[in-house]
Amino acid sequence: MLVKDVMRSPVLTVEPGMTLEEAYRFLLEKGIRHLPVVAEGKLVGILTDRDLRLAMSHLNPGGPLPGSTPVAAAMTRKVVTAHPLDPVEEAARVMREGKIGCLPVLEDGRLVGMVTGIDLLDALLKLTGVTEPSGRLEVRLPDRVGELARLTGFLAERGVNIHSLLSYPEDGGFVRAVVRVNTLETHLLAEGLRQEGFEVIWPPKKPW
Amino acid sequence: MVIYRDEYRLYDFGPSHPFSPVRLEMLTSLLHALGVWRQPLEPPEATREEVLTVHSERLVKRVEAASRGERVPDLEYYGLGTGDTPVFPGMDRAARILVGGTLEGARRILAGEKRVLQLGGGLHHAQYDRASGFCVYNDLSVAIRHLTQAGLRVAYLDIDVHHGDGVQWIHYEEKEVLTLSLHETGRYLFPGTGHIHEIGRGEGVGRKLNLPLEPFTEDESYLEVFEALVPWALGAFRPDVLVVQSGADAHYQDPLADLLLTTRAYEAILRLILEYAQAYTGGRVLFTLGGGYSLDATVRVWALLYLVFHGLPLPERLPEGWLKEWQARLEKPLTPTLHDPQAPRAPYPEIPRKEEIARRNLLTLERLMELVRPHLVH
């Protein structure tokens, strides 16, 4: 999944000369929180609803700016951006580390899209496959070659289709695999997996 | 009135499949052995047109073709030919026979009958455009649509351990259908849906209620939330008729899920449902069967349903001859009593998280009621 698969496009932008008051109305009207500022086709800054509210507030260190101030005075100039071919996880990491809520997406210097935290949540939902009727299996695998293949091979042999498969490293040399499968019979699958030596976390083994 | 015909058992995915017609064979033979079997009404099979009141033509065409043994390349896209819902010869007719039974139940209710028990059906996972989870056609939705087209307001109550997703989605935008599903949370269990936030869309907002329960929920906690939610929702919605999917797979012996109901909870639930029908729908209630994959538990739960439905006394022990015959056939011991064994020999080990589970279920109930109250209560 790449940034171009989750970004919004086209993007609503404003010009640096727009006033703060106009910009705030624009945000409210469009129901968005981030405004890229574009001059002569180039991204020159970004203005969030929080920037706007602070700029016009008594809490603003330099005192409140009048509503007629151009947005150029309140926008952030050094904008962190992404490329359409960046993987989504990389976008997520940049946003998390920078504690920022959106990434304008640039291609050849042109603004072609925007990714926000909400878009990344949508991506997560899609990655987990929860929209398809499915049961859930959770298996702890040794972190070595061929283990995941053994698991998916087991499912394939039983005619079970995989809607989604997430895996992540665990301490102690393990990988946790979370699998959404198109079957009601996850308990029976789990039993079969245990017989094959897999460590199944969910569904649990019942003691009766 | 009971609706049943032997051909319900044609709905058969094969000997190793959990949705087994043996359940019906065991149940009817037990009711015979108990001496309580009354001649049921034999329903006609539903027509293609009746199925099309809730399903897409393209799904029906594929079911028909697959039933004739034709190769259909995009079958899996329609949820068929999978491990859960494989294809078998005559599948279309077998599914239509089950639909016919539930639909006949709806017709009888319209004709003035109060209580109807359909000893089959309950295929609540089948969706508009897709078969799913052992369910080819959605008999419940066909019956519900028949009732709403006659101008009735329908409350659908689903006590199967799996979320009643098919019925929910088919009627998701309809204001005259209340769906109410209590199930093990989709976080862990098929079909993965049934979150409290699924409350309907458009005119249907606030009329689709889901109470996802924690795995290992036991009798007391289940009954606590059931008694708080169901009469409240029925009182607010004021339905004309109650349609109940009586899945038996929330029982602790069920091999596919993780709720821990005993037959005592089931008896209480069934009695409460009849009480609620009396109080909120003038006594009009249509029961169907549903999931239930432990033969031992499912047959006892549905026998309870049959006995409570008819107001008959409950026997303590099951008939010896019947037990002997079925233990030999299944090659395993069966519980010799109608009810599960009780303390001091508890049927399953103590659950250490009992209190926490009950608290979380109450919290889920509170959140659900908060969410739907503005829409449901006027």
Interface residues (C-beta under 8 A of the other chain):
Chain A: V130 E132 P133 S134 G135 R136 R158 G159 V160 N161 R180 N182 T183 L184 E185 T186 H187 L188 W202 P203 P204 K206 P207 W208
Chain B: P18 E76 G79 T82 G83 D84 H125 S132 G133 F134 H162 D165 G186 R187 Y188 L189 F190 P191 G192 T193 Y252 Q253 P255 L256 A257 D258 P347 Y348 P349
